[in-house]
Amino acid sequence: MSEITVSDARARLAGVVDAARVGHDPVYLTRRGQRVAAVIDADDLDRLIASAEDLADIEATRAARAEIASGEATIPWDQVKVDLGLA
């Protein structure tokens, strides 16, 4: 059950949730033949969110390193602490 209409999912919600939870595969909900949402296991979602946050951090680090490499001025650590209210 990888795709199911929203109407069918409404009628079989417990089964849809169990299929996503046990099979660890998303169940896509469709409306007029188009995917509109997905039901996935909560732990799988948590892992996806953590991975996305890690990737965002990696990209931010790359961007910061590129700025430094291009000669852009850096912010002194003492100023960062003041700005964050840590000094």
Contacts in CASP RR format, 6 or more apart in sequence:
PFRMAT RR
TARGET T0000
AUTHOR 0000-0000-0000
METHOD contacts of the structure
MODEL  1
MSEITVSDARARLAGVVDAARVGHDPVYLTRRGQRVAAVIDADDLDRLIA
SAEDLADIEATRAARAEIASGEATIPWDQVKVDLGLA
1 16 0 8 1.000
1 19 0 8 1.000
1 27 0 8 1.000
2 25 0 8 1.000
2 26 0 8 1.000
2 27 0 8 1.000
2 28 0 8 1.000
3 27 0 8 1.000
3 28 0 8 1.000
3 29 0 8 1.000
3 30 0 8 1.000
3 35 0 8 1.000
4 12 0 8 1.000
4 16 0 8 1.000
4 27 0 8 1.000
4 28 0 8 1.000
4 29 0 8 1.000
4 30 0 8 1.000
5 29 0 8 1.000
5 30 0 8 1.000
5 31 0 8 1.000
5 33 0 8 1.000
6 29 0 8 1.000
6 30 0 8 1.000
6 31 0 8 1.000
6 36 0 8 1.000
6 37 0 8 1.000
9 16 0 8 1.000
9 27 0 8 1.000
9 29 0 8 1.000
9 39 0 8 1.000
16 27 0 8 1.000
16 39 0 8 1.000
17 39 0 8 1.000
19 25 0 8 1.000
19 27 0 8 1.000
20 26 0 8 1.000
20 27 0 8 1.000
20 39 0 8 1.000
20 40 0 8 1.000
20 41 0 8 1.000
21 41 0 8 1.000
21 42 0 8 1.000
23 41 0 8 1.000
24 41 0 8 1.000
24 44 0 8 1.000
26 38 0 8 1.000
26 39 0 8 1.000
26 40 0 8 1.000
27 38 0 8 1.000
27 39 0 8 1.000
27 40 0 8 1.000
28 35 0 8 1.000
28 37 0 8 1.000
28 38 0 8 1.000
29 35 0 8 1.000
29 36 0 8 1.000
29 37 0 8 1.000
29 38 0 8 1.000
29 39 0 8 1.000
30 36 0 8 1.000
40 48 0 8 1.000
68 74 0 8 1.000
75 83 0 8 1.000
78 87 0 8 1.000
81 87 0 8 1.000
END
